């Protein structure tokens, strides 16, 4: 979820041709070479959004946002494949999200005004921090559960895909509601 939201949000900050080339380069490198790891994805998103909020409009900030937007979309391909989507479907979906956000942001300045962009950056930055911290917290939680089990007891299963899909649906519906209200 962080990959999709982060790619869409950071793609709205892309301004010039150089940034578009950086976004495509980040997408290709992440698709071919990188493997998704929650700590790196969350940390990368948190760092770039922090810099983008503190120092908006900087030349290097725009370039870093473009590279990370492309990398997040490329990593999202691997995540979607892990959920069982065919590679071409995952590739098309992951490329379409930042491309659509980029085109809509350039076509209409009302699509992603500065205030909305800053709110979205803060949201995905905080979500990135949570994603970066979850593996360590989860490991500690599993250890605590294992220590408290009775001999022959069974631990509770993880929520898995349904929690992710439900949260994604809620966020998507909230975004659609916001677009609808803006008219």
C-alpha positions as a printed Julia matrix, in Angstrom:
183×3 Matrix{Float64}:
   0.0     0.0     0.0
   2.84    2.37    0.79
   4.36    1.67   -2.62
   1.18    2.57   -4.51
   0.27    5.61   -2.42
   3.85    6.83   -2.3
   4.34    6.46   -6.06
   1.14    8.39   -6.78
   1.81   11.14   -4.24
   5.46   11.66   -5.14
   4.68   11.6    -8.87
   2.56   14.75   -8.4
   5.73   16.6    -7.34
   7.58   15.81  -10.59
   8.07   18.99  -12.59
  10.49   18.76  -15.53
  11.74   16.36  -18.17
  14.79   15.5   -16.11
  12.53   14.43  -13.24
  10.4    12.33  -15.6
  13.54   10.55  -16.83
  14.56   10.01  -13.18
  11.11    8.58  -12.39
  11.35    6.14  -15.31
  14.92    5.23  -14.32
  13.86    4.54  -10.73
  11.02    2.37  -12.01
  13.27    0.31  -14.28
  16.01   -0.16  -11.67
  13.56   -1.17   -8.95
  11.65   -3.53  -11.24
  14.73   -5.32  -12.49
  17.15   -5.19   -9.58
  15.59   -4.38   -6.19
  13.5    -6.61   -3.96
  10.82   -5.16   -1.68
  11.79   -4.98    1.97
   9.5    -3.14    4.35
  12.26   -1.4     6.3
  13.89    0.06    3.18
  10.6     1.06    1.57
   9.27    2.73    4.71
  12.58    4.42    5.47
  12.96    5.7     1.91
   9.43    7.12    1.88
   9.79    8.72    5.31
  13.12   10.35    4.43
  12.04   11.76    1.07
   8.72   13.06    2.38
  10.42   14.68    5.36
  12.86   16.5     3.08
  10.05   17.44    0.66
   7.95   18.93    3.46
  10.84   20.78    5.1
  12.35   22.09    1.87
   9.68   22.08   -0.85
  10.54   23.05   -4.39
  14.27   22.37   -4.18
  15.92   21.02   -7.31
  17.44   17.99   -5.58
  14.2    17.36   -3.68
  12.31   17.13   -6.97
  14.88   14.74   -8.4
  14.88   12.57   -5.27
  11.06   12.51   -5.21
  10.99   11.43   -8.85
  13.52    8.62   -8.34
  11.71    7.38   -5.23
   8.3     7.57   -6.96
   9.64    5.39   -9.77
  11.37    3.03   -7.36
   8.2     2.62   -5.29
   6.2     1.8    -8.41
   8.87   -0.69   -9.48
   8.9    -2.34   -6.05
   5.12   -2.47   -6.15
   5.4    -4.73   -9.21
   7.14   -7.36   -7.05
   4.6    -6.96   -4.24
   1.68   -7.41   -6.65
   3.37  -10.46   -8.16
   3.68  -11.87   -4.65
  -0.1   -11.58   -4.31
  -0.52  -13.66   -7.47
  -0.96  -11.11  -10.25
   0.67  -12.0   -13.56
   3.83  -10.0   -14.26
   2.37   -7.98  -17.16
  -0.73   -7.04  -15.18
   1.36   -6.02  -12.17
   3.75   -4.07  -14.4
   0.9    -2.24  -16.14
  -0.9    -1.39  -12.9
   2.25   -0.22  -11.13
   3.28    1.97  -14.07
  -0.22    3.39  -14.57
  -0.58    4.79  -11.04
   2.34    7.28  -11.07
   1.78    8.02  -14.77
  -1.85    8.95  -14.15
  -0.96   11.07  -11.11
   1.76   12.84  -13.07
  -0.48   13.56  -16.08
  -3.41   14.72  -13.96
  -1.21   16.98  -11.84
   0.26   18.64  -14.95
  -3.06   18.88  -16.76
  -4.92   20.6   -13.94
  -3.3    22.46  -11.03
  -6.5    21.87   -9.05
  -5.92   18.09   -9.12
  -3.11   18.28   -6.57
  -2.84   21.75   -5.03
   0.12   22.47   -2.76
  -1.89   22.11    0.46
  -3.28   18.72   -0.55
   0.18   17.58   -1.66
   1.71   18.54    1.69
  -1.03   16.67    3.56
  -0.49   13.61    1.39
   3.29   13.8     1.91
   2.84   13.93    5.68
   0.42   11.0     5.57
   2.65    8.74    3.5
   5.69    9.85    5.52
   4.03    8.72    8.74
   2.82    5.54    7.05
   6.4     4.96    5.86
   7.67    5.25    9.43
   5.09    2.72   10.57
   6.04    0.32    7.75
   9.72    0.69    8.62
   9.04   -0.11   12.29
   6.56   -2.97   11.82
   9.06   -5.78   11.14
  10.91   -5.17   14.4
   7.68   -4.77   16.36
   6.21   -7.87   14.74
   9.27   -9.92   15.62
   9.02   -8.8    19.24
   5.29   -9.51   19.31
   5.78  -13.03   17.94
   8.45  -13.68   20.52
   6.12  -12.56   23.3
   3.28  -14.7    21.96
   5.58  -17.73   21.66
   6.78  -17.28   25.23
   3.19  -17.15   26.54
   1.87  -20.22   24.72
   1.0   -23.28   26.68
   2.62  -26.51   25.52
   0.66  -27.69   22.5
  -1.06  -24.29   22.13
  -1.58  -22.53   18.82
  -0.92  -18.85   18.05
  -3.41  -16.63   16.23
  -2.96  -16.45   12.44
  -1.91  -13.2    10.76
  -4.58  -11.09    9.02
  -2.74  -11.12    5.69
  -4.2    -9.97    2.4
  -7.71   -9.02    3.61
  -6.43   -6.37    5.98
  -4.31   -4.84    3.21
  -7.18   -4.88    0.71
  -9.61   -3.42    3.24
  -7.26   -0.61    4.19
  -6.54    0.08    0.51
 -10.27    0.23   -0.23
 -10.9     2.68    2.61
  -8.07    4.96    1.46
  -9.24    4.78   -2.18
 -12.83    5.58   -1.25
 -11.63    8.53    0.83
  -9.67    9.85   -2.14
 -12.65    9.43   -4.48
 -14.89   11.21   -1.96
 -12.42   14.11   -1.81
 -12.34   14.39   -5.61
 -16.13   14.22   -5.78
 -16.57   16.95   -3.13
 -14.17   19.27   -4.96
 -16.48   19.0    -7.95
